Amino acid sequence: MVTLVGVLRRLGPIGRRLAWNRQFRNGTGFAGERSPVLLALLGTQLAGRRIVELGCGDGSLAAALADDGWASYEAFDISSVAIGLAEARRLPRVQFRVAEMDAWTPSDLFDLLLIEEAIYYLAPGKQTALLDRAFAAMGPGGRAVIAIHSAEKHAAIVERLRQRYRVLTDRRERDRCYLVLAPPA
Ligand SMILES: C[S@@+](CC[C@H](N)C(=O)[O-])C[C@H]1O[C@@H](n2cnc3c(N)ncnc32)[C@H](O)[C@@H]1O
Protein backbone atom coordinates (compact mmCIF):
# COMPACT_ATOMS: atom_id res chain seq x y z
CA MET A 1 0.00 0.00 0.00
CA VAL A 2 1.33 3.45 -0.90
CA THR A 3 1.14 5.81 2.08
CA LEU A 4 1.58 9.57 2.24
CA VAL A 5 4.60 9.08 4.53
CA GLY A 6 6.07 6.63 1.99
CA VAL A 7 5.63 9.10 -0.86
CA LEU A 8 7.05 12.01 1.14
CA ARG A 9 10.13 10.00 2.12
CA ARG A 10 11.01 9.54 -1.54
CA LEU A 11 10.94 13.29 -2.16
CA GLY A 12 14.37 14.18 -0.75
CA PRO A 13 15.29 15.93 2.50
CA ILE A 14 12.26 18.24 2.70
CA GLY A 15 9.85 15.38 2.04
CA ARG A 16 11.64 13.21 4.60
CA ARG A 17 11.42 15.98 7.21
CA LEU A 18 7.68 16.43 6.53
CA ALA A 19 7.14 12.67 6.73
CA TRP A 20 8.90 12.35 10.09
CA ASN A 21 7.19 15.47 11.44
CA ARG A 22 3.85 13.96 10.51
CA GLN A 23 4.76 10.71 12.26
CA PHE A 24 5.86 12.43 15.45
CA ARG A 25 2.73 14.63 15.40
CA ASN A 26 0.58 11.50 15.05
CA GLY A 27 2.44 9.79 17.84
CA THR A 28 3.82 7.17 15.44
CA GLY A 29 7.32 8.65 15.15
CA PHE A 30 8.87 6.03 17.36
CA ALA A 31 8.60 5.94 21.08
CA GLY A 32 11.09 3.10 21.15
CA GLU A 33 11.23 1.24 24.42
CA ARG A 34 14.79 1.36 25.71
CA SER A 35 16.68 -1.87 25.38
CA PRO A 36 18.29 -3.04 28.64
CA VAL A 37 21.04 -4.62 26.49
CA LEU A 38 21.86 -1.28 24.89
CA LEU A 39 21.76 0.55 28.22
CA ALA A 40 24.07 -2.03 29.80
CA LEU A 41 26.45 -1.81 26.84
CA LEU A 42 26.49 1.98 26.95
CA GLY A 43 26.96 1.98 30.70
CA THR A 44 30.55 0.86 30.18
CA GLN A 45 31.26 3.47 27.49
CA LEU A 46 29.93 6.74 28.89
CA ALA A 47 32.23 8.05 31.59
CA GLY A 48 33.81 11.34 30.54
CA ARG A 49 32.64 10.96 26.94
CA ARG A 50 31.58 13.78 24.62
CA ILE A 51 28.56 12.21 22.98
CA VAL A 52 26.85 12.91 19.67
CA GLU A 53 23.58 11.10 18.95
CA LEU A 54 22.12 11.12 15.43
CA GLY A 55 18.48 10.36 14.69
CA CYS A 56 17.65 10.97 18.38
CA GLY A 57 13.87 11.13 17.87
CA ASP A 58 12.05 12.43 20.93
CA GLY A 59 15.18 12.24 23.08
CA SER A 60 14.24 9.09 24.96
CA LEU A 61 17.75 7.61 24.83
CA ALA A 62 19.26 10.87 26.10
CA ALA A 63 16.66 10.84 28.90
CA ALA A 64 17.63 7.28 29.84
CA LEU A 65 21.31 8.25 29.92
CA ALA A 66 20.83 11.57 31.73
CA ASP A 67 23.57 12.26 34.23
CA ASP A 68 25.41 9.05 33.45
CA GLY A 69 28.87 10.49 33.82
CA TRP A 70 29.30 11.79 30.27
CA ALA A 71 31.01 15.15 29.63
CA SER A 72 28.65 16.52 26.95
CA TYR A 73 25.67 15.34 24.89
CA GLU A 74 24.53 16.78 21.56
CA ALA A 75 21.63 15.11 19.79
CA PHE A 76 20.30 15.67 16.27
CA ASP A 77 17.23 14.68 14.33
CA ILE A 78 15.77 15.57 10.95
CA SER A 79 12.35 16.21 12.52
CA SER A 80 11.69 19.57 14.17
CA VAL A 81 8.64 18.02 15.86
CA ALA A 82 10.80 15.28 17.40
CA ILE A 83 13.32 17.88 18.56
CA GLY A 84 10.47 19.92 20.10
CA LEU A 85 9.39 16.84 22.07
CA ALA A 86 12.98 16.18 23.10
CA GLU A 87 13.50 19.77 24.27
CA ALA A 88 10.29 19.60 26.30
CA ARG A 89 12.03 17.01 28.47
CA ARG A 90 14.30 19.80 29.74
CA LEU A 91 17.24 17.48 30.20
CA PRO A 92 20.07 19.37 31.86
CA ARG A 93 23.18 19.80 29.66
CA VAL A 94 21.74 17.96 26.61
CA GLN A 95 21.66 20.06 23.41
CA PHE A 96 19.02 19.03 20.86
CA ARG A 97 19.23 20.32 17.29
CA VAL A 98 17.46 19.80 13.97
CA ALA A 99 19.86 18.38 11.39
CA GLU A 100 19.91 15.74 8.70
CA MET A 101 22.53 13.04 9.27
CA ASP A 102 23.64 13.28 5.69
CA ALA A 103 24.46 16.99 6.03
CA TRP A 104 25.73 16.77 9.61
CA THR A 105 29.35 17.65 10.23
CA PRO A 106 30.84 17.69 13.69
CA SER A 107 31.22 21.23 15.02
CA ASP A 108 33.12 20.23 18.13
CA LEU A 109 35.41 17.53 19.37
CA PHE A 110 33.56 14.45 20.50
CA ASP A 111 34.43 10.83 21.09
CA LEU A 112 31.27 8.71 21.18
CA LEU A 113 28.71 8.52 18.39
CA LEU A 114 25.32 6.90 19.07
CA ILE A 115 22.87 5.92 16.35
CA GLU A 116 19.87 3.91 17.47
CA GLU A 117 17.53 2.61 14.83
CA ALA A 118 18.29 5.36 12.36
CA ILE A 119 21.31 4.48 10.22
CA TYR A 120 19.17 2.68 7.65
CA TYR A 121 17.41 5.93 6.73
CA LEU A 122 20.59 6.82 4.87
CA ALA A 123 21.44 5.32 1.49
CA PRO A 124 24.08 2.53 1.74
CA GLY A 125 27.07 4.58 0.50
CA LYS A 126 26.11 7.40 2.84
CA GLN A 127 26.12 5.23 5.94
CA THR A 128 29.85 4.52 5.80
CA ALA A 129 30.56 8.06 4.55
CA LEU A 130 28.89 9.35 7.71
CA LEU A 131 30.83 7.03 9.99
CA ASP A 132 34.10 7.82 8.20
CA ARG A 133 33.40 11.53 8.75
CA ALA A 134 32.59 10.96 12.40
CA PHE A 135 35.67 8.83 13.09
CA ALA A 136 37.88 11.40 11.34
CA ALA A 137 36.55 14.08 13.72
CA MET A 138 36.78 12.01 16.89
CA GLY A 139 39.86 11.98 18.99
CA PRO A 140 41.87 8.83 19.61
CA GLY A 141 39.70 6.22 21.26
CA GLY A 142 36.62 7.39 19.34
CA ARG A 143 33.80 4.86 19.27
CA ALA A 144 30.49 4.45 17.45
CA VAL A 145 27.62 2.48 18.96
CA ILE A 146 25.11 1.46 16.34
CA ALA A 147 21.84 -0.21 17.28
CA ILE A 148 20.07 -2.06 14.50
CA HIS A 149 16.60 -3.43 15.02
CA SER A 150 16.04 -6.42 12.81
CA ALA A 151 19.54 -7.59 12.07
CA GLU A 152 18.04 -10.01 9.56
CA LYS A 153 16.26 -7.35 7.54
CA HIS A 154 19.34 -5.12 7.68
CA ALA A 155 21.91 -7.89 7.33
CA ALA A 156 23.66 -6.07 4.46
CA ILE A 157 24.22 -3.00 6.64
CA VAL A 158 25.51 -5.07 9.55
CA GLU A 159 27.91 -6.85 7.21
CA ARG A 160 29.07 -3.58 5.58
CA LEU A 161 29.86 -2.09 8.99
CA ARG A 162 31.58 -5.27 10.17
CA GLN A 163 33.78 -5.31 7.07
CA ARG A 164 34.82 -1.67 7.21
CA TYR A 165 35.39 -0.96 10.91
CA ARG A 166 36.94 -2.72 13.85
CA VAL A 167 34.16 -4.49 15.73
CA LEU A 168 34.81 -4.26 19.46
CA THR A 169 31.45 -5.70 20.45
CA ASP A 170 28.70 -7.43 18.51
CA ARG A 171 25.84 -8.14 20.87
CA ARG A 172 22.65 -9.81 19.67
CA GLU A 173 19.33 -9.82 21.44
CA ARG A 174 16.44 -11.48 19.65
CA ASP A 175 16.53 -9.85 16.19
CA ARG A 176 18.48 -6.82 17.38
CA CYS A 177 22.15 -6.13 16.89
CA TYR A 178 24.32 -3.71 18.85
CA LEU A 179 27.73 -2.91 17.44
CA VAL A 180 30.53 -1.02 19.15
CA LEU A 181 32.86 0.10 16.38
CA ALA A 182 36.30 1.66 16.28
CA PRO A 183 37.97 3.10 13.17
CA PRO A 184 39.91 0.73 10.93
CA ALA A 185 43.38 -0.07 12.33
C1 LIG B 1 12.91 4.75 14.17
S1 LIG B 1 13.21 6.37 14.74
C2 LIG B 1 14.37 6.12 16.07
C3 LIG B 1 14.41 7.27 17.03
C4 LIG B 1 15.38 7.10 18.23
N1 LIG B 1 16.74 6.89 17.80
C5 LIG B 1 14.94 5.94 19.09
O1 LIG B 1 15.54 4.86 19.02
O2 LIG B 1 13.98 6.15 19.85
C6 LIG B 1 14.25 7.05 13.47
C7 LIG B 1 14.64 8.48 13.75
O3 LIG B 1 15.57 8.89 12.76
C8 LIG B 1 15.22 10.20 12.34
N2 LIG B 1 15.76 10.35 10.98
C9 LIG B 1 15.35 9.70 9.86
N3 LIG B 1 16.08 10.09 8.80
C10 LIG B 1 16.98 10.98 9.28
C11 LIG B 1 18.01 11.73 8.67
N4 LIG B 1 18.27 11.62 7.37
N5 LIG B 1 18.73 12.56 9.44
C12 LIG B 1 18.47 12.69 10.79
N6 LIG B 1 17.51 12.01 11.41
C13 LIG B 1 16.77 11.15 10.67
C14 LIG B 1 13.72 10.25 12.42
O4 LIG B 1 13.19 11.55 12.49
C15 LIG B 1 13.47 9.45 13.68
O5 LIG B 1 13.51 10.27 14.82
The ligand as a Gaussian input file, in Angstrom:
#p B3LYP/6-31G(d) Opt

LIG

0 1
 C       12.909000       4.748000      14.166000
 S       13.207000       6.373000      14.740000
 C       14.368000       6.118000      16.072000
 C       14.414000       7.274000      17.032000
 C       15.381000       7.099000      18.232000
 N       16.735000       6.895000      17.801000
 C       14.944000       5.944000      19.095000
 O       15.539000       4.862000      19.024000
 O       13.978000       6.148000      19.847000
 C       14.253000       7.047000      13.469000
 C       14.642000       8.481000      13.746000
 O       15.572000       8.890000      12.760000
 C       15.223000      10.197000      12.342000
 N       15.755000      10.346000      10.975000
 C       15.345000       9.702000       9.857000
 N       16.078000      10.085000       8.797000
 C       16.976000      10.983000       9.277000
 C       18.011000      11.735000       8.672000
 N       18.265000      11.617000       7.371000
 N       18.733000      12.563000       9.444000
 C       18.475000      12.686000      10.790000
 N       17.509000      12.009000      11.413000
 C       16.772000      11.152000      10.673000
 C       13.718000      10.250000      12.418000
 O       13.187000      11.554000      12.487000
 C       13.473000       9.449000      13.681000
 O       13.512000      10.266000      14.817000

